[in-house]
Amino acid sequence: EQWWERLSSMVDRFHSDRRAWLVVGIDANTNFDDDFPPHQGCMGLTHHSNSICTHFRAFLQHHDLFLPSTFDEYHQGETDTWRVNLERTGARCDYVCLPLAWTSSRMTSQNLLNLDAGTSTFDHVAVGAWCQVSLQKRRRPEWL
């Protein structure tokens, strides 16, 4: 719990301009057994979650983020991002967290199976997200 509170506090401190987008890549060491709309969907749910799940969800909610790899409308392919070895069933614990404001954008999420992380053994698979975000220029009020 303290780790998540410290992380959130650091993000608040370094991401003080709420008009700027926050994108987070994280090994959260958790998975989900139910959804948490609009921050986390139901793709790749497991039969259990752990105590970290609650803290990660609070982080997502506090920073207005969502996990595209947990929504079937965004994610393509397998969802496991970690394995003890190649023969065993894995788990999803790595995520890309994107701004909730981007949920209406064209987006694709998938595990980057061919990305070479330079490690000596297989451990984690990176998750990638491709986004096409439409921006609108704000008009100044005429009285300015």
Phi and psi in degrees as a GROMACS rama.xvg file:
@    title "Ramachandran Plot"
@    xaxis  label "Phi"
@    yaxis  label "Psi"
@TYPE xy
-61.392  -38.8516  GLN-2
-60.0556  -45.3707  TRP-3
-66.0682  -38.8475  TRP-4
-64.8114  -41.9248  GLU-5
-64.8783  -43.0253  ARG-6
-59.6675  -48.199  LEU-7
-61.8426  -40.6208  SER-8
-63.996  -42.1042  SER-9
-65.3514  -41.2183  MET-10
-63.5718  -42.3106  VAL-11
-58.7525  -42.6141  ASP-12
-69.0175  -44.4178  ARG-13
-88.1892  -16.5081  PHE-14
-115.154  60.3958  HIS-15
-78.7591  -22.6946  SER-16
-86.888  99.2496  ASP-17
-66.6272  -10.2855  ARG-18
-80.1914  -17.0488  ARG-19
-84.7193  148.981  ALA-20
-79.8183  142.364  TRP-21
-111.847  124.077  LEU-22
-124.212  129.234  VAL-23
-127.214  130.585  VAL-24
-106.381  129.532  GLY-25
-148.74  140.362  ILE-26
-92.7383  94.9951  ASP-27
-85.8925  -8.86339  ALA-28
53.1444  38.9137  ASN-29
-148.535  160.871  THR-30
-137.904  -179.748  ASN-31
-128.291  145.691  PHE-32
-109.423  -2.66193  ASP-33
-153.183  168.106  ASP-34
-86.9388  168.545  ASP-35
-146.237  70.1411  PHE-36
-63.1738  145.446  PRO-37
-92.8905  9.03805  PRO-38
-82.3063  -31.4441  HIS-39
-147.198  131.197  GLN-40
-93.093  -163.165  GLY-41
-110.003  8.49138  CYS-42
-75.1899  130.542  MET-43
75.8925  24.2954  GLY-44
-63.1705  149.657  LEU-45
-110.696  178.866  THR-46
-86.3433  -0.482572  HIS-47
-154.541  156.383  HIS-48
-128.824  175.96  SER-49
-123.363  179.336  ASN-50
-64.9373  -24.0393  SER-51
-64.6255  -30.0091  ILE-52
-51.9269  -45.5432  CYS-53
-61.8292  -42.755  THR-54
-70.6131  -38.0424  HIS-55
-65.612  -42.0277  PHE-56
-63.2068  -39.0414  ARG-57
-63.0337  -39.1289  ALA-58
-62.4434  -47.5274  PHE-59
-59.1405  -45.4881  LEU-60
-64.9042  -45.5117  GLN-61
-61.9095  -36.6185  HIS-62
-102.246  11.2433  HIS-63
54.8904  52.1799  ASP-64
-117.042  160.024  LEU-65
-140.045  164.788  PHE-66
-110.955  96.625  LEU-67
-60.3204  -27.4172  PRO-68
-70.7199  -4.19417  SER-69
-104.25  5.73625  THR-70
-117.62  125.996  PHE-71
-67.6963  -19.1306  ASP-72
-75.2349  -13.5941  GLU-73
-112.888  -41.1475  TYR-74
-88.6376  138.693  HIS-75
-120.186  137.071  GLN-76
89.4471  -163.348  GLY-77
-70.093  159.409  GLU-78
-109.229  -19.6947  THR-79
-66.2666  134.944  ASP-80
-120.198  -0.383662  THR-81
-145.11  140.329  TRP-82
-143.887  144.499  ARG-83
-67.448  -43.7525  VAL-84
-152.495  170.944  ASN-85
-66.9304  -20.8425  LEU-86
-83.7415  -20.5684  GLU-87
-94.7006  156.279  ARG-88
-65.715  141.796  THR-89
-99.2043  -164.383  GLY-90
-146.543  157.973  ALA-91
-99.2509  119.737  ARG-92
-138.511  -2.84164  CYS-93
-110.436  139.307  ASP-94
-144.834  153.474  TYR-95
-107.812  124.793  VAL-96
-103.934  123.909  CYS-97
-119.126  159.324  LEU-98
-61.2124  137.665  PRO-99
-57.2531  -29.4248  LEU-100
-62.0253  -16.994  ALA-101
-90.6417  -0.777572  TRP-102
-61.7598  -23.6013  THR-103
-90.2829  0.46226  SER-104
-81.5324  160.151  SER-105
-71.8709  130.201  ARG-106
-152.726  147.272  MET-107
-136.192  138.758  THR-108
-126.49  141.242  SER-109
-163.4  157.834  GLN-110
-73.2716  138.735  ASN-111
-96.5369  79.1743  LEU-112
-64.6168  -27.3863  LEU-113
-95.0188  3.56884  ASN-114
-74.8427  122.446  LEU-115
-91.0121  110.031  ASP-116
-82.5684  -4.02756  ALA-117
78.5168  15.4912  GLY-118
-88.7401  157.302  THR-119
-78.9041  -21.597  SER-120
-131.986  157.01  THR-121
-71.1273  132.353  PHE-122
-140.791  -79.3692  ASP-123
-109.115  151.106  HIS-124
-109.698  131.665  VAL-125
-70.8017  151.865  ALA-126
-110.259  134.432  VAL-127
-118.547  156.943  GLY-128
-139.024  133.853  ALA-129
-114.75  125.151  TRP-130
-127.854  139.589  CYS-131
-115.885  100.602  GLN-132
-100.257  131.534  VAL-133
-95.2102  128.864  SER-134
-109.649  144.178  LEU-135
-120.353  131.999  GLN-136
-74.806  132.162  LYS-137
-79.2404  138.839  ARG-138
-89.009  140.879  ARG-139
-76.1848  141.613  ARG-140
-60.6701  143.947  PRO-141
-61.0708  -25.452  GLU-142
-78.1932  -4.39229  TRP-143
